[in-house]
Amino acid sequence: MGSTVSLIFALLASSATPYADPDGAFSIELPPGWTVRRESIGDGATITEVFNKADEEGAHIDIFAQRFEEALDASQQSAVNRAVLDSFAQVVSADYTVTKRAESKTTFDGREAIKLELDFKDEDGQAWRGYILTVCGNKFALAVMPHAPTKDPATLKMVLDHAATLKVESKTPGRSTGATSVSGPLSTADLKSIAGRVKDNFKREPMDQVLAAGDPPLTYGSVANFVTVVELLFDVQLTEAEFDASRARFIEYYEKADAEGRRILAQQGASLLQTLTQGTPQEIAQSKAEGKAVFTNAFERGAQMGIGYAQVMWDAIQRRSKALGQAKAAAPKEEWDNQITEGDLDATMEMLYFMWVAAGRDASDVTMDDIVKIRTQIVQELPTMDPQIQLLIANAPKVYAGLRQQWQAATAAQRMALAQQFSAALDEWGIGAQSSFQSSGGGGGGGEYSMNAQIAQNTAWNAAKTWSTTSN
């Protein structure tokens, strides 16, 4: 599996650069090719701009740090977070036209924080998206603002991913366990991408669609083949969000790679896939065992080193083994299982959002705070759910893949019928159009969170028994 080694290390070779604030306020992982400009603005306050050297006016991660002479008491931090957020938000409002905002309390790096998601326009009318997050350490208050043009979801996702590596009052960046862990790997950029794909009927690019020009060019097939290899080796199905992370990483590295690196990225996914699917059963089994060992080692080591893409993939693989519960219903097919994992819940949340948009409901109604609330409530109620619903969640990656395939293949009339079924199913989940995505009061208005097995009977369950399990 020499080609496996070449491909994995090509993907991970262009690792991001760690940066530590000289005053000790924070550390963060810089995207490859990005730089830092730091300015003191007086009274112990600094602004640090993180940006692409080749596009200084483009996407940014801006970090405000305020130093205090004495350590902040825990009782003061909430008020300081609020004051810093209000002040920073006023500056943004003065420079830009804010078109949408959604505030929520959260945690970041294990600390209490406030997050304000923003859509705004600059003086030229260009739309931007990002957030302001305020969090306190012992002697510093921070405001972090990653943002990128709305028309460039891949770059937006990248800056959000790197903003999540910020560590408060630490010299070593690392994936934060706060703001993103409660909602799973979904981000605001992911929601926008999924909504766009629903409207485009989940039409996939041709395998020879060029993503980045070169010799040989990087194509959609280059990414799809690699993703299929990962799915085969680890017996998983990547969600739309995870597939997008793979695509973004391939493009990012390909544009910086030398001729050999480009050849590896463009061609060796197909070569690996051929190795894993052709030959005798014994040869295929051996190839899978060797490939899995190499991928596991590379992703795990890369994640420990703080390499963004390795962290995404290793987390995606690990989440499939983090059990949350066991479905009490019997699995109807041999390839279905009863264990409910973090990965299954990730797919469930993406599936619910897909159904929301496909049902014709306003995608912009859904915020990350809504995702957190529903996800948390599902986890809390999991042990008492109807067994068929438990089983549906346990196999959500297959069900979600089947829903996407059926939506893509359907006629306009069939999609209309599916949209009506999705709408009824969401109401059964307690997510009603009249009360927005975040409401989970339960169908029937009883006030208790209720999940009726009818969602399985009238929407996903019966059809899912015959669906293909190919997700990308």
C-alpha positions as CSV (number, residue, x, y, z in Angstrom):
1,M,0.0,0.0,0.0
2,G,2.8,2.4,-0.9
3,S,0.4,4.7,-2.7
4,T,-1.6,5.0,0.5
5,V,1.4,6.3,2.4
6,S,2.1,8.8,-0.4
7,L,-1.5,10.1,-0.6
8,I,-2.0,10.4,3.2
9,F,1.3,12.2,3.8
10,A,0.7,14.4,0.8
11,L,-2.5,15.5,2.4
12,L,-1.0,16.1,5.7
13,A,2.4,17.5,4.7
14,S,1.3,21.1,4.3
15,S,0.5,21.4,8.0
16,A,-0.7,24.7,9.4
17,T,1.6,26.9,11.4
18,P,1.1,27.5,15.2
19,Y,1.1,31.1,16.4
20,A,1.4,32.2,20.0
21,D,0.6,35.7,21.1
22,P,3.8,37.2,22.6
23,D,1.9,38.4,25.7
24,G,0.5,34.9,26.3
25,A,-3.2,35.8,25.6
26,F,-3.8,32.9,23.2
27,S,-2.4,30.6,20.6
28,I,-4.0,29.6,17.2
29,E,-3.3,27.4,14.2
30,L,-2.7,29.5,11.1
31,P,-3.9,28.2,7.8
32,P,-1.1,27.4,5.3
33,G,0.1,30.5,3.5
34,W,-1.5,32.9,6.1
35,T,0.3,35.4,8.3
36,V,-0.3,37.6,11.3
37,R,-0.3,41.4,11.9
38,R,-0.5,42.5,15.5
39,E,-1.1,46.0,16.8
40,S,-1.2,47.5,20.2
41,I,-4.2,49.9,20.7
42,G,-3.3,51.1,24.2
43,D,-4.3,50.3,27.8
44,G,-3.2,46.7,27.5
45,A,-5.3,46.0,24.4
46,T,-4.2,44.5,21.1
47,I,-5.7,43.5,17.8
48,T,-4.3,40.5,15.9
49,E,-5.3,40.0,12.3
50,V,-4.9,36.6,10.7
51,F,-5.1,36.7,6.9
52,N,-4.0,35.2,3.6
53,K,-0.7,36.8,2.4
54,A,-2.1,36.7,-1.1
55,D,-5.5,38.3,-0.2
56,E,-5.1,40.7,2.6
57,E,-8.6,42.2,2.0
58,G,-10.2,38.7,2.0
59,A,-11.2,36.3,4.8
60,H,-9.8,37.1,8.2
61,I,-9.7,35.9,11.8
62,D,-9.5,39.0,13.9
63,I,-8.6,38.6,17.6
64,F,-9.0,41.3,20.2
65,A,-7.2,40.8,23.5
66,Q,-7.5,42.9,26.7
67,R,-5.0,42.4,29.5
68,F,-5.9,43.0,33.1
69,E,-3.4,43.8,35.8
70,E,-5.1,41.4,38.3
71,A,-6.6,38.0,37.7
72,L,-10.3,38.0,36.8
73,D,-12.6,36.4,39.3
74,A,-14.9,33.8,37.9
75,S,-17.9,35.9,39.0
76,Q,-16.7,38.8,36.8
77,Q,-16.2,36.9,33.6
78,S,-19.8,36.8,32.4
79,A,-20.0,40.6,32.7
80,V,-16.7,41.1,31.0
81,N,-17.7,38.8,28.1
82,R,-20.9,40.9,27.7
83,A,-19.0,44.2,27.7
84,V,-16.4,43.0,25.2
85,L,-19.0,41.6,22.9
86,D,-21.1,44.7,22.9
87,S,-18.1,46.9,22.3
88,F,-16.8,44.7,19.4
89,A,-20.2,44.4,17.9
90,Q,-20.6,48.2,17.9
91,V,-17.4,48.5,15.9
92,V,-18.6,46.0,13.3
93,S,-22.0,47.7,13.1
94,A,-20.2,51.1,12.5
95,D,-18.1,49.7,9.6
96,Y,-20.6,47.3,8.0
97,T,-24.3,46.8,7.5
98,V,-25.4,43.9,9.7
99,T,-28.2,41.9,8.0
100,K,-28.7,39.1,10.4
101,R,-27.5,38.3,14.0
102,A,-28.1,35.4,16.4
103,E,-26.7,35.4,19.9
104,S,-26.2,32.4,22.2
105,K,-24.4,31.5,25.4
106,T,-21.9,28.6,24.9
107,T,-18.6,27.3,26.1
108,F,-15.2,27.6,24.4
109,D,-12.0,25.9,25.5
110,G,-13.9,24.8,28.6
111,R,-14.9,28.3,29.5
112,E,-18.1,30.3,29.6
113,A,-18.5,32.3,26.4
114,I,-20.9,34.3,24.3
115,K,-21.3,33.8,20.6
116,L,-22.8,36.3,18.1
117,E,-23.3,34.9,14.6
118,L,-23.4,37.6,12.0
119,D,-24.3,38.2,8.3
120,F,-23.2,41.6,7.1
121,K,-22.3,43.6,4.0
122,D,-19.3,45.8,3.3
123,E,-19.4,49.2,1.6
124,D,-19.3,47.6,-1.8
125,G,-22.3,45.4,-1.1
126,Q,-20.4,42.2,-0.7
127,A,-22.0,39.7,1.7
128,W,-19.9,38.3,4.5
129,R,-20.6,35.7,7.2
130,G,-18.9,34.9,10.5
131,Y,-19.2,35.3,14.2
132,I,-17.9,37.2,17.3
133,L,-17.1,35.0,20.3
134,T,-16.0,36.5,23.6
135,V,-14.3,34.4,26.3
136,C,-12.1,35.2,29.3
137,G,-8.9,33.6,30.7
138,N,-7.4,34.5,34.0
139,K,-5.8,37.8,33.0
140,F,-7.1,38.3,29.4
141,A,-10.5,38.9,27.8
142,L,-10.7,37.8,24.1
143,A,-13.0,38.5,21.2
144,V,-12.5,36.3,18.2
145,M,-14.1,37.1,14.9
146,P,-13.6,34.7,11.9
147,H,-15.3,35.8,8.8
148,A,-15.2,35.3,5.0
149,P,-17.3,36.2,1.9
150,T,-20.6,34.3,1.9
151,K,-20.0,33.3,-1.7
152,D,-16.9,31.3,-0.7
153,P,-18.2,28.6,1.7
154,A,-15.0,26.6,1.5
155,T,-12.9,29.5,2.8
156,L,-15.5,30.3,5.4
157,K,-15.3,26.7,6.7
158,M,-11.6,26.9,6.8
159,V,-11.4,30.0,8.9
160,L,-14.1,28.6,11.2
161,D,-12.1,25.4,11.6
162,H,-8.9,27.4,12.4
163,A,-10.7,29.7,14.8
164,A,-11.7,26.6,16.7
165,T,-8.0,25.8,17.3
166,L,-7.6,28.9,19.5
167,K,-6.5,28.2,23.0
168,V,-6.9,30.8,25.7
169,E,-3.7,31.7,27.5
170,S,-1.8,28.9,26.0
171,K,1.3,28.7,23.8
172,T,0.0,25.6,22.0
173,P,-3.1,25.7,19.8
174,G,-5.4,22.7,19.6
175,R,-9.0,21.8,18.6
176,S,-11.2,23.5,21.1
177,T,-13.7,21.2,22.9
178,G,-16.2,23.9,23.6
179,A,-18.1,25.7,20.9
180,T,-18.3,22.9,18.4
181,S,-18.5,19.8,20.4
182,V,-22.2,20.1,21.6
183,S,-23.5,20.5,18.0
184,G,-21.2,17.9,16.5
185,P,-19.1,18.8,13.4
186,L,-21.8,20.9,11.8
187,S,-21.0,24.6,11.3
188,T,-23.0,27.6,9.9
189,A,-21.1,27.2,6.7
190,D,-22.2,23.5,6.5
191,L,-25.8,24.4,6.9
192,K,-25.6,26.9,4.1
193,S,-23.9,24.3,1.9
194,I,-26.5,21.7,2.6
195,A,-29.3,24.1,1.9
196,G,-27.7,25.0,-1.4
197,R,-27.4,21.3,-2.3
198,V,-31.1,20.6,-1.5
199,K,-32.1,23.4,-3.9
200,D,-29.8,21.9,-6.5
201,N,-31.4,18.5,-5.9
202,F,-28.2,17.1,-4.6
203,K,-26.9,17.0,-8.2
204,R,-23.3,15.7,-8.1
205,E,-20.6,17.1,-10.2
206,P,-19.3,14.8,-13.0
207,M,-16.3,12.7,-11.9
208,D,-14.2,14.6,-14.4
209,Q,-15.4,18.0,-13.2
210,V,-12.2,20.1,-12.7
211,L,-11.9,21.6,-9.1
212,A,-8.4,23.0,-9.7
213,A,-6.6,23.3,-13.0
214,G,-3.2,21.7,-13.4
215,D,-1.3,18.7,-14.9
216,P,-3.0,16.4,-14.1
217,P,-6.0,18.5,-13.0
218,L,-7.7,17.9,-9.6
219,T,-11.3,16.7,-10.3
220,Y,-14.4,15.9,-8.3
221,G,-13.6,12.2,-8.8
222,S,-10.2,12.7,-7.1
223,V,-12.0,13.7,-3.9
224,A,-14.9,11.2,-4.3
225,N,-12.5,8.3,-4.8
226,F,-10.5,9.2,-1.7
227,V,-13.7,9.6,0.4
228,T,-14.9,6.2,-0.8
229,V,-11.6,4.7,0.2
230,V,-12.0,6.1,3.7
231,E,-15.5,4.8,3.9
232,L,-14.4,1.3,2.8
233,L,-11.5,1.1,5.2
234,F,-13.4,2.2,8.3
235,D,-16.9,1.0,7.3
236,V,-18.4,4.5,7.7
237,Q,-20.3,6.9,5.6
238,L,-19.1,10.5,5.6
239,T,-21.8,13.2,5.9
240,E,-22.1,16.2,3.5
241,A,-20.1,18.3,6.0
242,E,-17.3,15.8,6.2
243,F,-17.2,15.4,2.4
244,D,-16.9,19.2,2.1
245,A,-14.0,19.3,4.5
246,S,-12.2,16.7,2.3
247,R,-12.9,18.7,-0.8
248,A,-11.6,21.9,0.7
249,R,-8.4,20.2,2.0
250,F,-7.7,18.7,-1.4
251,I,-8.1,22.0,-3.2
252,E,-6.0,23.8,-0.6
253,Y,-3.1,21.4,-0.8
254,Y,-3.2,20.9,-4.6
255,E,-2.8,24.7,-5.2
256,K,0.3,24.7,-3.1
257,A,1.8,21.3,-4.1
258,D,4.7,20.6,-6.5
259,A,4.2,18.5,-9.6
260,E,4.5,15.1,-7.8
261,G,2.1,16.3,-5.0
262,R,-0.5,17.3,-7.6
263,R,-0.2,13.9,-9.3
264,I,-0.7,12.1,-6.0
265,L,-3.8,14.2,-5.1
266,A,-5.3,13.9,-8.6
267,Q,-4.8,10.2,-9.3
268,Q,-4.0,8.0,-6.4
269,G,-7.5,7.9,-4.9
270,A,-8.6,6.0,-7.9
271,S,-5.6,3.7,-7.7
272,L,-6.3,2.9,-4.0
273,L,-10.0,2.3,-4.7
274,Q,-9.0,-0.2,-7.4
275,T,-6.7,-2.0,-5.0
276,L,-9.4,-2.2,-2.4
277,T,-12.1,-3.6,-4.7
278,Q,-10.3,-5.9,-7.1
279,G,-8.5,-9.2,-6.6
280,T,-9.3,-12.3,-4.6
281,P,-11.2,-12.0,-1.3
282,Q,-8.0,-12.7,0.5
283,E,-6.1,-10.0,-1.5
284,I,-8.8,-7.4,-0.9
285,A,-8.9,-8.2,2.9
286,Q,-5.2,-7.8,3.1
287,S,-5.3,-4.5,1.2
288,K,-8.0,-3.2,3.5
289,A,-6.1,-4.2,6.6
290,E,-2.9,-2.6,5.4
291,G,-4.7,0.6,4.3
292,K,-6.6,0.9,7.5
293,A,-3.4,0.7,9.5
294,V,-1.7,3.4,7.5
295,F,-4.7,5.7,7.5
296,T,-5.3,5.2,11.2
297,N,-1.7,6.0,12.1
298,A,-1.5,9.1,9.8
299,F,-4.8,10.6,10.9
300,E,-4.2,9.9,14.6
301,R,-0.7,11.3,14.5
302,G,-1.7,14.3,12.4
303,A,-4.6,15.1,14.8
304,Q,-2.1,15.0,17.7
305,M,0.1,17.4,15.8
306,G,-2.8,19.8,15.4
307,I,-3.1,19.4,11.6
308,G,-6.6,20.6,10.8
309,Y,-7.7,18.0,8.2
310,A,-6.3,15.1,10.2
311,Q,-8.3,16.3,13.1
312,V,-11.5,16.4,11.0
313,M,-11.0,12.9,9.7
314,W,-9.8,11.4,12.9
315,D,-12.7,12.9,14.8
316,A,-15.1,11.7,12.1
317,I,-13.8,8.1,12.5
318,Q,-13.7,8.2,16.3
319,R,-17.2,9.6,16.6
320,R,-18.5,6.4,14.9
321,S,-17.3,4.4,17.9
322,K,-18.4,6.7,20.7
323,A,-21.6,4.9,21.9
324,L,-24.5,6.9,23.2
325,G,-27.0,4.1,23.6
326,Q,-28.4,0.9,22.2
327,A,-31.6,0.6,20.1
328,K,-34.1,-1.8,21.6
329,A,-35.6,-2.8,18.3
330,A,-34.3,-5.6,16.1
331,A,-32.3,-4.5,13.0
332,P,-34.2,-5.6,9.8
333,K,-31.1,-6.1,7.7
334,E,-27.7,-7.7,8.3
335,E,-25.8,-4.5,7.6
336,W,-27.9,-2.4,10.0
337,D,-26.8,-2.2,13.7
338,N,-28.3,-1.3,17.0
339,Q,-25.6,0.8,18.5
340,I,-26.2,4.5,18.6
341,T,-23.0,6.6,18.3
342,E,-22.0,10.2,18.2
343,G,-21.5,9.7,14.4
344,D,-25.1,8.5,14.1
345,L,-26.4,11.6,15.9
346,D,-24.3,13.8,13.6
347,A,-26.0,12.2,10.6
348,T,-29.4,12.6,12.3
349,M,-28.9,16.3,12.8
350,E,-27.8,16.8,9.2
351,M,-30.8,14.7,8.1
352,L,-33.3,16.7,10.1
353,Y,-31.9,20.0,8.6
354,F,-32.0,18.5,5.1
355,M,-35.7,17.5,5.7
356,W,-36.4,21.0,7.0
357,V,-35.0,22.7,3.8
358,A,-36.5,20.1,1.5
359,A,-39.9,20.6,3.1
360,G,-39.8,24.2,1.9
361,R,-39.1,25.8,5.2
362,D,-36.8,28.8,5.6
363,A,-33.2,27.7,5.9
364,S,-32.2,31.0,7.5
365,D,-34.5,30.2,10.5
366,V,-32.0,27.6,11.7
367,T,-29.1,28.7,13.8
368,M,-26.3,26.8,15.5
369,D,-28.1,27.4,18.8
370,D,-31.1,25.6,17.4
371,I,-28.9,22.7,16.4
372,V,-27.4,22.5,19.9
373,K,-30.8,22.6,21.6
374,I,-32.3,19.8,19.5
375,R,-29.2,17.6,19.7
376,T,-29.1,18.0,23.5
377,Q,-32.7,17.1,23.8
378,I,-32.4,14.0,21.6
379,V,-29.5,12.8,23.8
380,Q,-31.5,13.3,27.0
381,E,-34.6,11.5,25.7
382,L,-32.7,8.7,23.8
383,P,-33.3,6.0,26.5
384,T,-37.1,6.5,26.5
385,M,-37.7,6.9,22.7
386,D,-39.8,4.5,20.7
387,P,-37.5,1.5,19.7
388,Q,-38.1,2.1,16.0
389,I,-36.9,5.7,16.4
390,Q,-33.8,4.5,18.3
391,L,-33.1,2.1,15.4
392,L,-33.6,4.9,12.8
393,I,-31.0,7.1,14.7
394,A,-28.6,4.1,15.0
395,N,-28.7,3.8,11.2
396,A,-29.1,7.5,10.4
397,P,-26.0,7.6,8.0
398,K,-27.7,4.9,5.8
399,V,-31.2,6.5,6.1
400,Y,-29.8,10.0,5.3
401,A,-27.8,8.7,2.3
402,G,-31.0,7.1,1.0
403,L,-33.0,10.2,1.5
404,R,-30.5,12.2,-0.5
405,Q,-30.4,9.6,-3.3
406,Q,-34.2,9.5,-3.5
407,W,-34.4,13.3,-3.6
408,Q,-31.8,13.5,-6.3
409,A,-33.6,10.8,-8.5
410,A,-37.2,12.1,-7.9
411,T,-39.3,14.1,-10.4
412,A,-40.6,17.5,-9.5
413,A,-44.0,15.9,-8.5
414,Q,-42.2,13.2,-6.4
415,R,-40.2,15.9,-4.6
416,M,-43.4,17.7,-3.8
417,A,-44.8,14.5,-2.3
418,L,-41.5,13.9,-0.4
419,A,-41.6,17.5,0.9
420,Q,-45.0,16.9,2.4
421,Q,-43.8,13.7,4.0
422,F,-40.8,15.5,5.4
423,S,-42.9,18.2,6.8
424,A,-45.2,15.7,8.6
425,A,-42.2,13.8,9.9
426,L,-40.6,17.0,11.3
427,D,-43.9,17.7,13.1
428,E,-43.7,14.2,14.6
429,W,-40.2,15.0,15.9
430,G,-41.7,18.1,17.5
431,I,-40.0,20.5,15.0
432,G,-42.9,22.4,13.6
433,A,-43.0,25.0,10.9
434,Q,-45.2,27.2,13.1
435,S,-42.8,27.3,16.0
436,S,-39.4,27.2,14.1
437,F,-36.6,24.6,14.0
438,Q,-35.6,25.2,17.6
439,S,-39.0,24.2,19.1
440,S,-39.2,20.7,20.3
441,G,-42.4,20.8,22.3
442,G,-43.7,17.6,20.7
443,G,-46.4,16.9,18.2
444,G,-49.9,17.4,19.7
445,G,-48.9,20.4,21.8
446,G,-48.4,18.5,25.0
447,G,-45.3,20.4,26.2
448,E,-43.3,17.1,26.7
449,Y,-40.7,16.1,24.1
450,S,-42.4,13.4,22.0
451,M,-41.1,11.3,19.2
452,N,-43.9,9.2,17.6
453,A,-42.9,6.1,15.6
454,Q,-45.0,7.5,12.8
455,I,-41.9,9.3,11.5
456,A,-40.3,5.9,10.8
457,Q,-43.5,4.5,9.3
458,N,-44.6,7.4,7.1
459,T,-41.2,8.8,5.9
460,A,-37.9,7.2,6.2
461,W,-38.2,3.7,7.7
462,N,-40.0,1.6,5.1
463,A,-38.2,3.1,2.1
464,A,-34.8,2.9,3.9
465,K,-34.9,-0.9,4.0
466,T,-34.2,-1.0,0.2
467,W,-32.0,2.0,-0.2
468,S,-28.4,1.8,-1.3
469,T,-25.9,2.7,1.3
470,T,-23.6,4.7,-1.0
471,S,-23.4,8.3,0.4
472,N,-21.1,10.2,-2.0
